[in-house]
Amino acid sequence: MLRIVETHTTEADTFLSKLKARGKLEDESILKTVNRTLSDVQAEGDKAVVRYTRKLDAPRITVKELKVSREEIGNAYLEVTDEYIAAITHARTNIERFHEKQLRTSWMSTEANGVVLGQLIRPLKRIGVCVPSVSQLLVSSLLMAVLPATVAGVKEIVVCTAPMRNRNINPYMLVAAAECGIQEIYKCGGAQAVAAMAYGTDTIPPVDKIVGPGNLYVQFAKKEVYGHVDIDKLAGPSEILVIADSTADPDYVAADLISQAEHGPECAAILVTSSLGFAEQVKTAIEVQGKSLPRHDLLTEAFKNYGVAFVTSTIAEAVAVANEIAPEHLELHVENPMDWLGDVENAGAIFVGPYSPEAVGDYIAGPNAILPTGTAPRYASPLNIDDFLKKTSLVSYTKTALAKVTPSVVKLAEVEGLEGHAAAMKIRFEED
């Protein structure tokens, strides 16, 4: 399933270009569909949300059933095990603890002549979260999107997730949301959910920001409503890149590559190694391990599309290749991995050593697993506390302090041709 290519060849260059092109969200047919959905929901509200939800998810859902009731949440607890609730609690504790370390407070400083400068840091009032739950039940995405917002102090958090055909939300999703303190949950997904949260309907009040993963319809919808509301990022298909030398365990590496490939056919599973023999061992291990997995067909398609092992001359060259690809997840399976950590410049998250699989980061380690994809780690960061905070600058001048800066402000304003700005300064000293 895994193709093996040596770097500095035409085949390697071609595949590198293919990998780096994954971050481009371009599809005219999807964009057309999304814009029609957004327009319909903006014009018709709940009626359009229900129509699209009936068409795509639950054929008999009604407007009255869009909002999940307390009774439905209570019933969901009857369908999950204590072990599941314990796992959610474990994950929630770690995620909250990690994000609490990111918190910042408002500050002010006193300068010369009584000038006070500062920054007021406040949480957003109301945010919306998109959570996939049909083709893939991503409970982990709900935790990663909701918990940083609660830690940041957001008071109103809305979760939108598609219902099953029986008009219910999967009980595991409902319990996870409830365990995170979320009570406002709506039965809609896709572009119609993004539209409802952005524009508001009679049932779903509008939000200030929309976060969370989703398919291309969700991502295009988020892109289109940006400006009307804020969004976190545009998330493409998942990806993993493993840097390995001959000391690594090929079975561990194969398992970790498979863990991302099983998400779907557009996911990338990349090995960069300084050993051709090791690459061949990993290829064999993938074929052996993949046969027994229920999502075998999906991961086979993913490896066919974006599965590759780049063979380099050195680990230093392997790190350079990784920096060029800028992967969402990067694992270091090399001797003395901490020695290489400083050389990794572009990655959404770095997993160091053989006992730090990407899977532990997806669920329970604590750092956020909603990461930039498609080369975006060159400039973007994981979802974090700052995504749910707004900063307001504070400026307070005394007359003495303003007098000292007035000549400079006037000169700059006059250069820009903004005489009104200059006048706003000078008028305060005309009597003097």
N, C-alpha and C positions, 0 to 999 in steps of 0.2 A: 504493500500500500504506500510505502514511503519512497519517494524518488530520491536518489543520491546524486549530487552534483558537486563538482569541484569549483571553488571560487576562481575568478579571473578567466572564466570561459563564457562563451556566448550564451550557453544554456543558463548559467548562473545569473548573468546580467539580465536576461529576459525574465527569469522568474522573480528576481528582485524588483524589477519594474512592475510586474503583476502584483506583487505583495503590497508595494507602496501605493498602488492605484485603488486599493480596497477602501480607502478613506473617503473617496469621492461619492457623495450622494447625488446621483444623477439618474433619473428615470422619469421621462415625460409622462408616461401613462399613469404611474403612481401619483405624481404631482397633480395631474388633472383630476384624478379620483379624490385625492385629499382636499383639493380646493373646493370641489363640489360639496364634499361632506361638511367642510368648515362653513361654507355659505349657507347650506341648508340648516345647520344647527343654529347659526347666528340669526337666521330669519324665523325659524319655526320652533326653536327651543326643544322642550321635552319630546314633542311629537317626532322630530327628526332623530333624536337620540334613540328613542324606542324603535323607530322604523329601521335604523341601521343595526341596532342590537338584535332585532328579530331576524334580520336578513343574515347576519354573520354568526350569531351565537345561540340565542334562545328564542325560538319562533313564536312563543306565546306570552312573552313578557309584556307587562303593562306599565304605565307611568307610575302607578301607585307602588309597584314593586321595585322601582329603581333604587330607592334607598333601603339599605339593609336594616332590618328591625332588630331591637334588642332581643326579641324572642329567637330570631335566626342565629344571633351570636351565641345565645345560651344553648340552643340545640347543637351548634357546632362543637361545643365542648364535650357533648355526649358521644361524639364520633371520633375523637382523638384519644391517644393514650397518655398516661402520665409521663411516660418516657419522652414523648414528643414535647410536652410542655416543659419538661426539665431541660431538654436540648435548646428550646427557644430561650429559656431563662439564662442558660449558660452563655449562649451567643449574645443575648442582649446585654448581659453584664460586661462582657469583654468589649463589645462595640461602644457602649456608653463610656466605659473607663478610658478607652483610647481617645475618643472625641472630646472628653472633658479636658484633656491636656491641651487642646487647641483653643480653648476659650480665651478671649481677650476682654478687657474692660475699657470703658470710656476713660479718657485722660485729658488733663489740662495742664498747661505750663505758663508760668508768669515770666514775661520778658521785660526788657528795659522800658522805663516810662509807663509802667502799668499795663502794658499790652498782655492780653490773655489769649492764647491759642490752644486749640484742642480738637478732639475728635469724639463725637458721641456715637457709641456703638449700640445699636438696638436690633432685636430680632424682627424678621418680617412678621406681618400679622397673620397671613393666611397662605398656605402653600398646598399644591395638589401633587399627588404621587401617582404615576402610572405604573402598574405592576402586571406583568404577563402572568396568565394563570390557565390558559387553555392548551395551546400547543406545548408549553412548558410551564410547570407550576413553580415559579421562582419566588418562594417564600423568602429566600435569602436576600433578594433584591428589595423586598418590602422592608426588611430589617435595616438594610444599609441606607435606604432612602429616608425612612421615617425617624430612626433614632438620632442621627445628627441634628435633625430639625428640633426634636424635643429637647436635646441637650442645649441647643442654641436658645431655647426659650420661645419657639413658635407656639402660639396658643391654639391656632386652628389648623389642623392637618386633615386633608381630604385624601382618601384612597379610592381610586377608580380601577376596577379590575373586571374583566369580562366574566359573565356568568356561564355556567354549564347549560346544556340544552334544557335541563329541568328547572331553569330559572334561579337556581341557587348558586352561591359562591362556594367554591371548594372549602370544606370545613377547616382544613389545615391553614388556609389563607386567613379565614375569619379569626381563628384562634390566635394566630401570630399577630394580626392587627390588634386584637383586643389586649393581648399581653403587652403590647407596646403602648397601650392607652388610647388607641384610636377607636372612636365610636362612629365617625362620619364616613361611611363606606358606601360606594355606589356601584351598581351592577352594569357597568359599561366599560368597554375597552376601545383600543384603536383610535383612529382619528376623531371619532365622535366624542370620545372621552376628553381628548385634548381640547376640542372645540367647546364642550360644555364647561370645562374648568376655566378656559380663557375668557369666554363671553358671558357665561352664566345662563341658567335657565330658571324656570319657576321652581324646580326641584333642587338644582345644584347651583348654589351661589358662586360667583366668580372668585378666583384666587389671584394672588399677586405673582406667583412663580410656579412653574410646572417642572418637576424633576422625575427621573426614573427611566429605565430602559424600555425597549419595545422593538417591534419590527419596523420595516422601512416606512410603513404608513404612519406610525407613531412619530418617527423621527422627522419625516417630512412635515407632519402637522405641527410639531414643536417649532420647526424652522419657520413655518409660515406665520405662526402667532407671536413669534418673538418681536418684541417692541410693544405689542399690546400687553403682554405679560413678559416676565423674565423666564429663562429656561436654564437648566444646568449645563448641558452639553448635547451634542449630537453623537449618539453612540452607534457605531457600526457593529458588524459581527465580531465575536470574541476571537482572541488570538493568544497563543503562548509561544514563547521562544526559550529554548533550553540551550545554555552554553555548557558543554561537557568535554572532559578530557578522558583519557583511557582509564583513569582511576574510578570513574563513575559506574554505577550499577545500571546496566542496560534495561533491566526489567523496571526499575523505578522510573527511568526516563520515559520508557515506552508508555507506562501507565499514566504519567502526567501529560504526555502528548495526547493520548486517547481522551483524557478527562475534558479537554477543550474541544477536540474534534467531535465528540458526541453531541455537542450543542446544535450542530446543523451543518449542512453542506457548504456554507460560506465561511465557516470558521477556519482559522489557520493554525497549523501545528508545525512548528519549525524547530529543527535541531541544527545547531552550529557547533561543530566539533573539530578538533585537531587530529582525530584518528579515523581513518577510513574503516578500519576493522570494527571500531566501536559503532560507527554508523550502520554497518551491516548487521551487527548484533541487535541494535535497536529496531531495525526494519523487521527482522525475524520475530522479535518479541512482540511487536505491534500486531503482526499477523496471528500469532498464537493467542495473545490476550483478547484480541478483538472478536474472535470467533464465539466466545461465550457470553458476550454482552448483548442485552436486549436491543440496544440502539445500533447494532452492527451496521445496518444499511446506511444510516446517517453518517457514522464516522468513516465508513468506507468512501462515501461520496466526498466528505470533507478532505480526506487524505488525497483523493484523486485530484481535487481542485487546488488545494493550498497546502498539501503536505510535502515537506522537503527537508533533506539533510544537506546543509552546506558543509563541505570539507575544506578546512583552512590549513595553513602551514603551522600556525601557532595560535595559542589562546588569545594573545594580544590582537591578532587579526580577527579572531572570532568575536571579540568584544567590539571591534570596529564595525563588523557586519551588523551586529545587534544594534549598535547606535544608529546605523543607517536605516534599519527597519523600524526602530522606535516602537517596540511591541507593548501591548497592553500588560501582559504578564511576562516576566523574565525570571528564569531559574538559573542559579549558578551551581552546577554539579562538577566542580573542579577541585583540585587539591588546593588547600588554603584559600577558600572562596573569599574570605574577608579581605585578602590582599588585592582582589580585583574590584571590590565594591566601588572604590573611588573612580575607576575608569568607566563605569557605566553611567552614561550621561542622559540617555533617553529611554525611560521605561515608566509605565504606569505604576507598577509595583515590582519589587525585587524580592525573590525568595532564595535565601542563602542556605546552601547545604542540602544533603540528601534527605533530611527529615523535616524539610519545610516545603511540602508540596503545595502547589497553587490551590488545591482543594481546601486546605485548612484556611487559606485567606478568603476563600469564597464564603465561608460559613461562620468561623468562630474566632479567628485570631484577634480581630478587633479593628485593624485598619480597614478603610472603606474599600469594598470590592466593586463599586461603580466607578470604573476607570476610563480614561481616555483611550480611544482605539484609532486604528487606521493612520498611524504615524503622528497622531495628535500629542502623544507624550513629549514631542519636541518642544511644546509650549504650554500644554495643559496639565492639570493636576487631578487627582482623585476627588470625588465628591467629599466635601469637608464642611466644617462649621461655618467658614466664611461664606459658603453658598446660601446660608440662611440668615445672614446678618447684613445690615445696611449701615454705612458709616456717614455721618454728617459732620462737616467741618464747622468749627466754632472760631469766630474772630471777634475780639473786643478790643478797641483802641481808645485811648484817652486823647484829649485834645492836644496835649503836648506831643504824644507819640505820632499823631496824625500830621502835625505840623512838620515834623522832621522828614516824613516820607512824601509829603505833598509835591515838592519840586520834581522828584523822580516819577511819580505817578502822572503828573501833568505832562511831562516831556514824553513819556511812553504813549499816553493817550493822544497827544498831538501828532506824533509820528504815525499812529494808526488812523488818524483822521477822525477820531471820536471826541469831538469837542465837548459833547455832553458829559463824558466821563471826567474830563479836565475841569469843567465847570462845577461838577458835583464835589470836587475837592476844594476848589478855590472859594466857593460860596461860604464855606465854614469859617473863613478867615478875612472876609471883606471888611468887617468892622475894625479888625485889628490893623 
